[in-house]
């Protein structure tokens, strides 16, 4: 892997990770996955980063795993096979567990593991010429990278089964209709629109935003409403004691826009 196969940029509280293998449709190599895991861990601990954008260079968001090279690090093959979270699984788990809000700016082709990357983000914005395929079944594989878990929760059971069992390609318009993406924009507007959304989120009360993300994930994973409400009560009380919580109430009483500082 060369250093420029993954580009990280930071500006105004927004971190943007760009997969930069356009000649390979941004397919992910072992080295790229390992580096992305480290990036995600560092960004999650970075107080200056409020939002993460994930996108691709050229005409693809990500076409999946690059199977032309080694899929497992051969020198540690036994260790990797015994690890419940081998390299590609660790990447998707780490993305899903990010405390920061994440946005996928889907600029083109997204298939296989690339589809999984998009599903792992909290919000998905697509360019008009984006094309999607849950292509695993055409390789004789299960829909991996968290897809069997996440896709039904996003588009519903029936549509998820259709997409996973056929592997058919579909366009951005259909992706919006099935609520896989929250909005579709012209290609030239994709990054401006996504960054404007990210800036709006980054200016918000980041502690409350991260707690809301945590509560939503916990709610989706649990059927115990009473236990959820205990967590919600704790989170709300916590927010009331933060500087942003106090600023939000003060601004309301003073009839002005709040100025949040993420504290």
C-alpha positions in Angstrom: 0.0 0.0 0.0 1.3 3.5 -0.8 0.7 6.4 1.6 -1.7 8.1 -0.8 -4.1 5.2 -1.2 -6.0 6.7 1.8 -6.2 10.5 2.2 -7.1 12.1 5.5 -8.1 15.7 5.6 -9.3 17.8 8.6 -11.0 21.1 8.5 -13.5 22.9 10.8 -14.1 19.9 13.0 -14.7 17.6 10.0 -12.4 14.7 9.1 -12.6 13.4 5.5 -11.2 10.0 4.6 -10.9 9.5 0.8 -10.2 6.0 -0.6 -7.8 6.8 -3.4 -7.3 3.9 -5.7 -9.4 5.1 -8.6 -7.7 2.7 -11.0 -9.0 -0.2 -8.9 -12.4 1.4 -8.1 -11.1 2.0 -4.6 -11.1 -1.7 -3.7 -9.7 -2.3 -0.2 -6.4 -4.0 0.4 -5.1 -5.6 3.6 -2.8 -2.7 4.2 -5.6 -0.1 3.6 -7.9 -1.9 6.0 -5.3 -1.9 8.8 -4.5 1.7 8.2 -8.2 2.7 8.2 -8.7 0.9 11.6 -5.9 3.0 13.1 -7.3 6.2 11.6 -10.8 5.5 12.9 -9.4 4.8 16.4 -7.4 8.0 16.4 -10.2 10.1 15.1 -12.6 8.7 17.7 -10.3 10.0 20.4 -9.7 13.3 18.8 -11.7 16.0 20.5 -11.3 18.4 17.6 -13.0 16.0 15.2 -16.8 16.3 15.4 -17.9 14.5 12.2 -16.3 12.0 9.8 -17.0 11.9 6.0 -16.1 8.8 4.1 -15.8 9.0 0.3 -13.9 7.7 -2.7 -11.8 9.1 -5.6 -12.8 8.8 -9.2 -15.9 7.0 -10.4 -16.3 4.6 -7.4 -17.0 4.9 -3.7 -15.6 1.5 -3.1 -16.0 -1.7 -5.1 -15.2 -4.1 -2.2 -12.1 -6.1 -1.1 -9.3 -6.4 -3.6 -9.1 -10.2 -4.0 -6.2 -10.0 -6.5 -3.8 -9.7 -3.5 -3.5 -11.5 -0.2 -6.7 -11.5 1.8 -5.0 -12.6 5.0 -1.5 -11.7 6.3 0.2 -15.1 5.6 2.8 -14.8 8.3 0.0 -14.8 11.0 -2.6 -16.9 9.2 -3.3 -19.1 12.2 -3.7 -16.1 14.6 -5.9 -14.4 12.1 -8.1 -17.4 11.6 -8.6 -17.8 15.3 -9.4 -14.1 15.8 -13.2 -13.5 15.9 -12.5 -10.1 14.3 -10.0 -10.6 11.5 -8.8 -7.6 9.5 -11.8 -6.8 7.3 -14.3 -7.5 10.2 -12.3 -5.3 12.5 -12.6 -2.4 10.0 -16.4 -2.6 9.8 -16.8 -3.1 13.5 -14.7 -0.1 14.3 -16.6 2.1 11.8 -19.9 1.0 13.3 -18.7 1.6 16.8 -17.5 5.2 16.1 -18.8 7.6 18.6 -18.6 10.5 16.1 -21.3 11.0 13.5 -20.3 9.4 10.2 -21.5 10.4 6.7 -20.9 8.4 3.5 -20.6 10.6 0.5 -21.3 8.0 -2.2 -19.8 9.3 -5.4 -20.1 6.3 -7.7 -20.0 2.5 -7.8 -20.6 0.9 -4.4 -20.6 -2.9 -4.2 -19.7 -5.8 -1.9 -17.6 -4.7 1.1 -17.9 -1.1 -0.2 -21.7 -1.5 0.4 -20.9 -2.6 3.9 -18.8 0.6 4.4 -21.7 2.7 3.3 -24.1 0.8 5.6 -21.7 1.3 8.6 -22.1 5.1 8.3 -24.9 6.9 10.1 -26.0 9.0 7.1 -25.6 8.3 3.4 -25.6 11.0 0.7 -25.4 9.8 -3.0 -24.5 11.4 -6.3 -27.1 11.0 -9.0 -24.9 8.5 -11.0 -24.1 6.3 -8.0 -24.8 2.6 -8.6 -25.2 -0.1 -5.9 -24.9 -3.9 -5.7 -24.9 -6.3 -2.8 -22.8 -8.5 -5.1 -21.7 -11.1 -2.6 -24.2 -13.7 -3.8 -22.7 -13.6 -7.3 -19.4 -14.7 -5.8 -21.1 -17.6 -3.9 -20.7 -15.8 -0.6 -23.0 -14.5 2.1 -23.6 -10.8 2.3 -20.8 -9.9 4.6 -19.3 -6.9 6.3 -22.3 -6.5 8.7 -24.7 -6.4 5.8 -27.1 -9.1 7.0 -27.4 -7.2 10.3 -27.5 -3.6 9.0 -29.4 -3.7 5.7 -32.7 -5.1 7.1 -32.7 -2.4 9.8 -32.3 0.3 7.1 -34.5 -0.9 4.2 -36.7 -3.5 5.8 -36.7 -7.3 5.6 -38.3 -7.8 2.2 -36.1 -5.4 0.3 -33.0 -6.5 2.1 -33.6 -10.1 1.1 -34.2 -9.0 -2.5 -31.0 -7.1 -2.7 -28.9 -9.7 -0.9 -30.3 -12.7 -2.8 -30.2 -11.3 -6.3 -27.1 -9.0 -6.1 -28.8 -6.9 -8.8 -27.5 -3.4 -9.5 -29.7 -0.4 -8.8 -29.4 3.4 -9.1 -29.4 6.3 -6.7 -33.0 7.1 -7.3 -34.1 3.6 -6.1 -31.6 3.9 -3.2 -33.4 7.1 -2.1 -36.9 5.5 -2.6 -36.0 2.6 -0.3 -34.4 5.0 2.2 -30.9 3.5 1.8 -29.7 7.1 1.3 -31.1 10.2 2.8 -30.7 12.4 -0.3 -29.4 12.3 -3.9 -27.6 15.3 -5.4 -25.8 16.0 -8.7 -22.3 14.7 -8.8 -20.7 18.2 -8.7 -22.8 19.0 -5.6 -22.0 15.8 -3.6 -19.1 17.1 -1.5 -20.4 20.6 -1.0 -23.7 19.3 0.2 -22.2 16.7 2.4 -19.7 19.1 3.9 -22.5 21.6 4.6 -24.4 18.9 6.4 -21.3 17.9 8.3 -20.6 21.5 9.3 -24.2 21.9 10.6 -23.7 18.8 12.8 -20.2 19.8 13.9 -21.5 23.1 15.2 -24.0 21.3 17.4 -23.6 20.1 21.0 -21.2 17.2 20.3 -21.6 15.4 23.6 -25.4 15.3 23.2 -25.0 14.2 19.5 -22.6 11.4 20.4 -24.9 10.3 23.2 -27.9 10.2 20.9 -26.0 8.0 18.5 -25.1 5.7 21.4 -28.7 5.6 22.5 -30.1 4.9 19.0 -27.6 2.0 18.6 -28.5 0.6 22.0 -32.2 0.9 21.3 -31.8 -1.0 18.0 -29.9 -3.8 19.7 -32.2 -4.2 22.7 -35.9 -5.1 23.2 -35.9 -3.9 26.9 -37.6 -0.5 26.8 -37.3 0.0 30.5 -33.5 -0.6 30.5 -33.3 1.8 27.5 -35.1 4.5 29.5 -32.7 4.2 32.4 -29.8 4.9 29.9 -31.8 7.8 28.4 -32.4 9.4 31.8 -28.7 9.1 32.7 -27.7 10.7 29.3 -30.2 13.6 29.7 -29.0 14.4 33.2 -25.4 14.2 32.0 -26.2 16.7 29.2 -27.8 19.1 31.6 -24.5 19.4 33.5 -22.4 20.1 30.4 -21.5 23.6 29.3 -23.4 23.1 26.1 -26.5 22.0 28.0 -26.4 25.1 30.1 -25.7 27.3 27.1 -28.7 25.8 25.2 -31.1 26.6 28.0 -29.6 30.1 28.5 -29.8 30.9 24.8 -33.5 29.8 24.8 -34.3 32.0 27.7 -32.4 34.9 26.1 -34.1 34.3 22.7 -30.9 33.8 20.7 -29.0 31.1 18.9 -26.8 28.9 21.1 -23.1 28.8 20.7 -22.0 25.2 21.4 -18.3 24.4 22.2 -18.5 20.6 22.6 -18.0 20.7 26.4 
